[in-house]
């Protein structure tokens, strides 16, 4: 299965929110931590208007904050192929373990990813 921008955004927000809420099991927490670090390194330590983590960091369990972060991240990934590729590669890497594949399937509602579509071709697409 190839991953589009919407799937990368939704799955990333699911893992990061579980990581930030500190209620995740170890494999989920590790994947969430890695994705969080990728996003924080991209945006730096100072809050930016375009940082999709802003609201999520304060209320990681809030469905509204999660949806807002997902939408913001999806828009950013549609414009930033490099960031989309880094997040997608981490998800693909996680899917290579049984626990990671199960966690991704649970959060994304799809089969574990095996590759990436070119990001530019997925703009406006629905989650896979």
Steps between C-alpha positions, in 0.01 A plus 500: 500500500627844414450783745352832395526832681166458678598157636841622614341800676225300671730220611767742622250697709362176649843385613616844620182559702539161672866579571419846640219360717756259648250217498644303214649153507871482426491444121240774450690736729827441311343561159318806635818634657693457175229676296479777761876554482486522120228764522671694781831502313319631195325782688771566758437560866320830454129489421411602146162591356529199270605248766226232505615386845410825677151400613575131522780545755261660749211257448624178338186302591259765367338380174463861383872568549582175321277587203642851478856365511417240235354761264789742555757225452329373186515849346867537596593158362331579170745791465807346664599177327816467708311494830235266359773266383675498841175425687393242243837326513477473879154346473620256234796411724266442796282272288794261456445366852191302593411731790557810288292362213217418740511848657501672161213285378305592814561876465481533122222247454691356205752232426851589616687715248761351272597807301432861421323672214664811363353762732409745226263248344288463813389859559129506570477124531305321767678274749587164347 
